[in-house]
Amino acid sequence: MRSRYERGVRDEEGFVAEVLRVHARFNAEVIEGLDVCPYARPARVVGASVRRVSLSTEVSATLHEIEAELGPRTEVEVAQIIFPRVTLGAQELLRVGSAHAEERAARVHGRPNFVHAVFHPELPYGIDTPSRLVPFFRRAPDPMIQLVRLEVLDSIHRSKPRGSQFFSGGADELAKLLAEPRPESVTDRITRENHARALAGELERISAILADIAADRARAYAPFLSREAG
């Protein structure tokens, strides 16, 4: 007969496995399936992404720990930190994420290793502009923080023309150059295309995908959460 400790460890392992399974659906059907994040699929394909489930409710402390661990591991470009036991509302989690970034900036000399994005099942969104719709695609099954290594963002920017290029034309040519629209970034393109997709009637279909994943989460977590409550 297994001890209570052994049963607890086994339950915890089973719970973590279900959290990872449910979030794998979210990644496949939303993040990658809808091309929400330009870094997720390439990083996964080359083995440069990691997923962690934290059973702690201390978001900022956990992020400090994981960033300190992953910072020197330059092969890790994207990390998803999932918090299935965090009960913070969406706005509270956004505030925690913002405070963590400010604290890190004050503490770290030079640039941080990662920038982060907040995911939460109840993130508020709007459909009137592309940027206001972004949180809709970040409605993950559980609170989650996604870290993207800053060098990955830099590499994308370096591949595009910058304003510091040498210019030798006259005033008329300079005026034309300044009037030209700046090249659209990968992120801006994805944001614009997802907004157009939503306005074209896809919002209901995507909402159904998110609802199905949320229902899957509720069924999968129920046995573990009921035993914890007991």
C-alpha positions as semicolon CSV with decimal commas, in nm:
position;residue;x (nm);y (nm);z (nm)
1;M;0,000;0,000;0,000
2;R;0,140;0,340;-0,102
3;S;0,199;0,602;0,164
4;R;0,015;0,933;0,161
5;Y;0,341;1,097;0,046
6;E;0,377;0,856;-0,247
7;R;0,014;0,912;-0,347
8;G;0,071;1,289;-0,327
9;V;0,378;1,271;-0,550
10;R;0,196;1,053;-0,800
11;D;-0,104;1,289;-0,804
12;E;0,127;1,586;-0,855
13;E;0,302;1,418;-1,146
14;G;-0,032;1,326;-1,301
15;F;-0,158;1,682;-1,258
16;V;0,152;1,831;-1,423
17;A;0,116;1,587;-1,712
18;E;-0,245;1,697;-1,769
19;V;-0,150;2,065;-1,750
20;L;0,117;2,009;-2,016
21;R;-0,126;1,812;-2,234
22;V;-0,396;2,081;-2,220
23;H;-0,145;2,357;-2,294
24;A;-0,001;2,154;-2,581
25;R;-0,349;2,178;-2,734
26;F;-0,351;2,554;-2,684
27;N;-0,008;2,584;-2,847
28;A;-0,100;2,363;-3,141
29;E;-0,450;2,496;-3,207
30;V;-0,407;2,863;-3,118
31;I;-0,047;2,984;-3,080
32;E;0,090;2,787;-3,375
33;G;-0,234;2,697;-3,550
34;L;-0,333;3,062;-3,586
35;D;0,026;3,187;-3,620
36;V;-0,015;3,408;-3,312
37;C;0,353;3,410;-3,212
38;P;0,626;3,430;-3,479
39;Y;0,880;3,265;-3,249
40;A;0,689;2,966;-3,108
41;R;0,697;2,719;-3,396
42;P;1,057;2,786;-3,512
43;A;1,185;2,755;-3,154
44;R;0,993;2,432;-3,095
45;V;1,106;2,274;-3,423
46;V;1,475;2,328;-3,345
47;G;1,439;2,235;-2,978
48;A;1,494;2,591;-2,851
49;S;1,174;2,614;-2,644
50;V;1,087;2,484;-2,298
51;R;0,764;2,455;-2,101
52;R;0,752;2,460;-1,724
53;V;0,459;2,399;-1,490
54;S;0,493;2,583;-1,160
55;L;0,266;2,466;-0,880
56;S;0,362;2,774;-0,681
57;T;0,132;3,074;-0,646
58;E;0,428;3,315;-0,627
59;V;0,455;3,436;-0,985
60;S;0,734;3,694;-0,956
61;A;0,959;3,479;-0,735
62;T;0,916;3,186;-0,974
63;L;1,000;3,403;-1,274
64;H;1,317;3,531;-1,105
65;E;1,424;3,170;-1,039
66;I;1,355;3,046;-1,389
67;E;1,506;3,349;-1,562
68;A;1,822;3,306;-1,353
69;E;1,837;2,940;-1,453
70;L;1,761;2,986;-1,824
71;G;1,954;3,311;-1,874
72;P;2,294;3,143;-1,930
73;R;2,134;2,869;-2,144
74;T;2,151;3,060;-2,471
75;E;2,006;2,764;-2,661
76;V;1,668;2,840;-2,497
77;E;1,490;3,106;-2,701
78;V;1,130;3,072;-2,580
79;A;1,000;2,953;-2,243
80;Q;0,641;2,913;-2,126
81;I;0,585;2,917;-1,751
82;I;0,239;2,782;-1,661
83;F;0,075;2,856;-1,324
84;P;-0,231;2,628;-1,284
85;R;-0,273;2,710;-0,913
86;V;-0,255;3,088;-0,948
87;T;-0,599;3,239;-0,889
88;L;-0,513;3,601;-0,978
89;G;-0,751;3,776;-1,215
90;A;-0,625;3,892;-1,553
91;Q;-0,566;4,254;-1,449
92;E;-0,387;4,143;-1,132
93;L;-0,157;3,915;-1,330
94;L;-0,083;4,196;-1,575
95;R;0,011;4,419;-1,280
96;V;0,235;4,147;-1,135
97;G;0,402;4,101;-1,474
98;S;0,459;4,475;-1,512
99;A;0,598;4,509;-1,156
100;H;0,828;4,212;-1,215
101;A;0,965;4,370;-1,534
102;E;1,026;4,702;-1,356
103;E;1,196;4,531;-1,061
104;R;1,415;4,326;-1,295
105;A;1,514;4,636;-1,494
106;A;1,619;4,811;-1,173
107;R;1,815;4,507;-1,054
108;V;1,984;4,393;-1,374
109;H;2,283;4,583;-1,510
110;G;2,242;4,610;-1,886
111;R;1,969;4,447;-2,089
112;P;1,762;4,155;-1,954
113;N;1,789;3,813;-2,116
114;F;1,415;3,787;-2,179
115;V;1,107;3,993;-2,250
116;H;0,775;3,848;-2,140
117;A;0,409;3,835;-2,239
118;V;0,118;3,762;-2,005
119;F;-0,143;3,497;-2,093
120;H;-0,464;3,447;-1,894
121;P;-0,802;3,284;-1,969
122;E;-0,988;3,608;-1,892
123;L;-0,773;3,873;-2,059
124;P;-0,994;4,164;-2,171
125;Y;-0,986;4,245;-2,542
126;G;-1,157;4,455;-2,807
127;I;-1,209;4,411;-3,179
128;D;-1,194;4,775;-3,290
129;T;-0,817;4,774;-3,354
130;P;-0,557;4,501;-3,422
131;S;-0,363;4,573;-3,102
132;R;-0,674;4,554;-2,881
133;L;-0,752;4,209;-3,020
134;V;-0,409;4,065;-2,929
135;P;-0,517;3,960;-2,574
136;F;-0,793;3,744;-2,723
137;F;-0,529;3,512;-2,869
138;R;-0,351;3,502;-2,532
139;R;-0,646;3,352;-2,345
140;A;-0,453;3,044;-2,236
141;P;-0,621;2,771;-2,026
142;D;-0,421;2,883;-1,719
143;P;-0,225;3,192;-1,621
144;M;0,102;3,176;-1,812
145;I;0,407;3,393;-1,874
146;Q;0,591;3,350;-2,203
147;L;0,956;3,451;-2,212
148;V;1,128;3,533;-2,542
149;R;1,503;3,584;-2,551
150;L;1,584;3,943;-2,646
151;E;1,844;3,834;-2,903
152;V;1,567;3,660;-3,098
153;L;1,384;3,993;-3,131
154;D;1,709;4,166;-3,223
155;S;1,780;3,917;-3,501
156;I;1,444;3,994;-3,661
157;H;1,502;4,369;-3,639
158;R;1,852;4,336;-3,782
159;S;1,710;4,170;-4,092
160;K;1,512;4,485;-4,180
161;P;1,635;4,824;-4,306
162;R;1,702;5,071;-4,024
163;G;1,689;5,452;-4,017
164;S;2,067;5,487;-3,968
165;Q;2,152;5,395;-4,330
166;F;2,377;5,640;-4,519
167;F;2,185;5,880;-4,746
168;S;2,348;6,099;-5,013
169;G;2,051;6,238;-5,211
170;G;1,910;6,588;-5,218
171;A;1,622;6,742;-5,021
172;D;1,353;6,613;-5,258
173;E;1,486;6,256;-5,241
174;L;1,512;6,276;-4,861
175;A;1,151;6,397;-4,834
176;K;1,035;6,104;-5,048
177;L;1,236;5,860;-4,837
178;L;1,091;5,993;-4,512
179;A;0,739;5,976;-4,657
180;E;0,772;5,606;-4,738
181;P;0,604;5,371;-4,488
182;R;0,844;5,180;-4,263
183;P;0,872;4,807;-4,332
184;E;0,607;4,610;-4,145
185;S;0,746;4,387;-3,870
186;V;0,657;4,019;-3,846
187;T;0,462;4,084;-3,527
188;D;0,268;4,374;-3,681
189;R;0,181;4,163;-3,984
190;I;0,050;3,877;-3,769
191;T;-0,148;4,121;-3,554
192;R;-0,303;4,282;-3,861
193;E;-0,385;3,949;-4,028
194;N;-0,545;3,806;-3,713
195;H;-0,758;4,118;-3,679
196;A;-0,870;4,086;-4,041
197;R;-0,946;3,718;-3,982
198;A;-1,163;3,807;-3,682
199;L;-1,353;4,075;-3,873
200;A;-1,413;3,825;-4,154
201;G;-1,617;3,605;-3,918
202;E;-1,349;3,381;-3,766
203;L;-1,392;3,513;-3,412
204;E;-1,678;3,273;-3,334
205;R;-1,484;2,971;-3,460
206;I;-1,173;3,065;-3,261
207;S;-1,388;3,129;-2,951
208;A;-1,526;2,775;-2,988
209;I;-1,170;2,636;-2,997
210;L;-1,081;2,825;-2,678
211;A;-1,404;2,710;-2,510
212;D;-1,335;2,347;-2,601
213;I;-0,982;2,367;-2,458
214;A;-1,121;2,528;-2,140
215;A;-1,377;2,247;-2,106
216;D;-1,100;1,990;-2,158
217;R;-0,903;2,162;-1,881
218;A;-1,198;2,153;-1,641
219;R;-1,252;1,778;-1,697
220;A;-0,883;1,692;-1,676
221;Y;-0,808;1,894;-1,362
222;A;-1,124;1,801;-1,170
223;P;-1,000;1,472;-1,014
224;F;-0,678;1,632;-0,892
225;L;-0,837;1,950;-0,758
226;S;-1,109;1,752;-0,578
227;R;-0,848;1,538;-0,404
228;E;-0,656;1,850;-0,302
229;A;-0,975;2,005;-0,163
230;G;-1,045;1,684;0,027
